[in-house]
Amino acid sequence: MNQFTKRNFNSRTMNAAGAMALTVVLLSICGFAQATPSSDEQSLARGAIEDVTPQQKYRTAIREAGGGYKEWLRECDHMPSAERPACRIEAKATYDHDMAQAQLILRGNKRS
């Protein structure tokens, strides 16, 4: 006969579940299970600090170029199918221009 009866198995399962619940509560109270800030919050925090060096300005410029390109492509996807290729070409041209401007920033030249 099996050494675990149905009653023993259920009580052991309940004890394990109770122990895990207690652990979660204790970790929350002690502050060990704190939520991490979202990427949006992290982006806002980074944006609050002014870029000073050319490298910082370059990183910001390429992030903005990439984000703008992705957003533009999403907008192109909602256009009628006949207009999408032209929209994507324009989006890519703008992205390429923004990336070229970012390269100028990195070299120490002003953005134009």
N, C-alpha and C positions, 0 to 999 in steps of 0.2 A: 504494500500500500504506500502511496505517496506520503512523504513526511510533512508536506504542507497541506493543511486542510484549507478549505475555502475560507473559513473564519480567520485563520492565522494570516493568510495571504492578504485579505482585506484590511485587517488591522495594521499590518506592516506597511501596506501601501498608504494608508491614512496617516500613519506616523511619519513616513518620509515626506508626504505632501505638506503636512503641518510643519515639519522642520524647515522645509524649503521656504514656506510662506513666512515663518518667523525670521529666517535669515534675511529675506528681502526687506522686511520691515525694519530690522535692526540696521542693515546697511543704509537704508534711506534716512533713518534717524541720525546715524553717525556721519552722514554726508559723503559716504563712499560711492553712492550710486547717483551722483549728480548728472543731469543731462548736459551734453556737450552743446555749445552754441551752434546754431545752424550756419550753413555756408553763407546765407544772406546776411546774417548778423556779423559774421567775420568779414565779409566784403565791406559792409558799412563801417566797421571799425578801421579797416585798412584805408578806406576813403577819407576818414577823418584826419589822417596824417598826411601832411603835404609832401609831395615828391620833391626831393632836393637834388639828388645826383642824376646824371644822365641815365644811369642804369635803371633807377627807380622810374623815371619818366618813360623810358623805353618799355619796361615791363607793363606799365599802366596803358601805354599806347597800344601795345600788341593785344592786351586783354580786351580793350575797348574795340579794336578792329575785329578781333575774332567774334566777340559777342554781337557786334553790329551785323557782321556777315551772317551769323546763324539766324539772327532775328529777321533779316531781310529775306533769307531763303525760306523761312517759315511763311512770311507774307507772300512770297512768290507761289508757294504751294496752294494758296487759297485763291489764286487768280485763275481765270479761264485758261484752259490748256494751250490755246494759241498764243497767249501772252507770256507764258512761263519762261520759254527760252530767252527772250529779250530781257526779262526781269533778272534772270540768273546771270546773264552776261553783265548787266549793269551792276549787280551786287558784287560780282567778282572784280570788276574794274575798280569799284570803290574800295574794296578790301585791299587790292594791290596798291592803290594810291595811299591808303592809310598805313600799310606796312612799309612803303617807301619813306613816308614821313617819319615813321618810327625809327628807321635806319638813320635818317638825318639827325634825329634827337640823340641817338647813341653816339654819333660822330661829333656831337657838340654844336651842330648847326641848328638854327631856329626852325620851327615848324612853319610851313607856308601853306 
